[in-house]
Amino acid sequence: MVELLAQTGLNAIYAASYMSLVAVGLVLIFGVMGVINFAHGELFMLGAYTVVALYADFQLPFLFAVAVGLVFVGVVGLGMERALFRPLRDNPLGGLVASIGFLMILQALAVMGFGVRMEHVPPVTQEVIVFSEKVRLAVPRLFVIVAAVVLLTALWAFLKKTRFGWALRASAQDPEAAALQGISINQTSRIAMFIGAGLAGIAGALTAPLVSVNPYMGHSVIVSAFIVIIVGGIGSLEGAVVAAVAYAFVHTIVTTFWDGVIADIVGLSLMLVVLIVKPTGLFGTADRA
Amino acid sequence: MLLEIRDASVNYGKVSAIRGISMNVPDSGIVTIIGGNGAGKTTTLRAISGLERLKSGEIWFDSERIDHLPADRIVARGIAHVPEGRRIFPDLTVEENLRTGAFLRRDQAAVEADLEVTFTRFPRLRERREQLAKTMSGGEQQMLAIGRALMTKPRLLLMDEPSMGLAPIIVEEIAKIIQEISAESAPVVLVEQNAELALDLADYAYVLETGNLAMEGPADELHDNEHVRAAYLGV
């Protein structure tokens, strides 16, 4: 029983890692630009397909493919900012609808390029860290955990310690007052979009060998990410990380002891409870909710 | 003239907020804009700093036309704006708020020196350096908003209702600070509903009434003007 719990804990930490990367990006984009990026799950999918193309098909080194995934998806994010969200800035609903349209385009492109079959990416390494007979952690999963800790720490340092970090937070709190300090909303939007999309991309790239890659894989990720954001509080990056960890634990435990569908139901029910008890989320403020 | 507004009009949708206003701000001193609610005082300041677009007219700053520039470029030219309601960044610390004012500046050593000057001018801000801005009192937040604007190293400072909602003793302190700034740092354009205070501080005054320029003149002359006394000074 102890071993089963320990193994479930490890699985949950892994799930929390890639979920926080996706959710934090989504929160960052919403905070700075005020738009809910429905295509965020598809940016995750795009990161996974970068690894399918470069690592599985062209046999390039895995870490190189992951780095390309980060940058490439980040650049797609820049394109979205320029082409969709900037022209629709005064129309948050417009941004949301445009991102839903873009989601479908990305899915269709993935189907055209790779087909609807599930891609199996060969494992990067077969190595497993054995804690005991029944408690094991596959090394590729460890990659994801380490990457999430490193990237989230770097993001935190960027936001707290650099002038562009202050600018981003200022812009999220009051874009007009930020403009009066010389902080351009176009500039902060570009930064938020590049980071947010890039984090989704790298999460998809890192998990590609561990999941079945298909054009519709973004769907389950975005549902989890939304639950995490609503539970954590819409404006709060810290909240997103804490909620991702909590949600991943609940989801993984319920999946282990009952099954996945019940875990989804439990997750959504938790979201409902939080919305009823504290509508701004556990860490959120009412300002932009 | 440092700043010239020529025949400027601003509309909000179909409603006109200011109509054909012309104003001048010289290289030193305090210019005030007084008037009642909805007279167009705030709109005038917002138009200068690029937060509102002109429907017609021109704004010139230091021989450059600026009315087509976005707000973040106008700050770069040297116009700082302390907005109505202070608009400090609530979840940034006091020091981070001040540093956002220096966002565009590359002279790192001078920024650190100016931060020190700001903390000397506002000792309360030094005490609360690491505190979140939203935890401070109204007067302290107003000082933070002024300090943040000064960190941009402005050549002209726009202030919108700095006395709003503050206790009389704090208002006196703010008034002293405005005089210091105009003497030491940069000329000030002061928008105030407290006309008594504004006319006391200013050298020159403009009176706005429902979007039109009703009157202008040296502040002490307007202070003694029948109409101004009856309408704005309550005597």
Contacts between the chains, C-beta under 8 A, distances in Angstrom:
chain1	res1	chain2	res2	distance
A	163	B	99	6.8
A	163	B	102	8.0
A	163	B	103	6.1
A	166	B	92	6.6
A	166	B	96	5.1
A	166	B	99	5.9
A	166	B	100	5.3
A	166	B	103	7.6
A	167	B	100	6.5
A	167	B	103	5.7
A	169	B	89	7.1
A	169	B	91	7.0
A	169	B	92	6.1
A	169	B	96	7.8
A	170	B	89	4.8
A	170	B	92	6.3
A	170	B	97	8.0
A	170	B	100	4.7
A	173	B	89	4.7
A	173	B	90	6.2
A	173	B	91	5.8
A	173	B	92	7.1
A	174	B	87	5.6
A	174	B	89	6.1
A	176	B	51	6.3
A	176	B	71	7.6
A	176	B	83	7.6
A	176	B	87	7.3
A	177	B	83	6.3
A	177	B	87	3.9
A	177	B	88	7.5
A	177	B	89	6.8
A	178	B	89	7.7
A	178	B	100	7.1
A	179	B	50	7.7
A	179	B	51	7.3
A	179	B	70	7.4
A	179	B	71	4.0
A	179	B	72	5.1
A	179	B	75	7.8
A	180	B	49	6.3
A	180	B	51	7.6
A	180	B	71	6.1
A	180	B	75	6.3
A	180	B	80	7.5
A	180	B	81	4.9
A	180	B	83	6.4
A	180	B	87	7.8
A	180	B	149	7.9
A	181	B	75	6.5
A	181	B	100	4.8
A	181	B	101	5.4
A	181	B	103	5.2
A	181	B	104	7.8
A	181	B	148	6.9
A	181	B	152	6.6
A	182	B	72	4.9
A	182	B	75	3.9
A	182	B	76	5.7
A	182	B	103	5.1
A	182	B	104	3.9
A	182	B	152	6.7
A	183	B	72	6.2
A	183	B	100	6.8
A	183	B	103	5.4
A	184	B	70	7.0
A	184	B	72	4.2
A	185	B	72	8.0
A	285	B	91	7.9
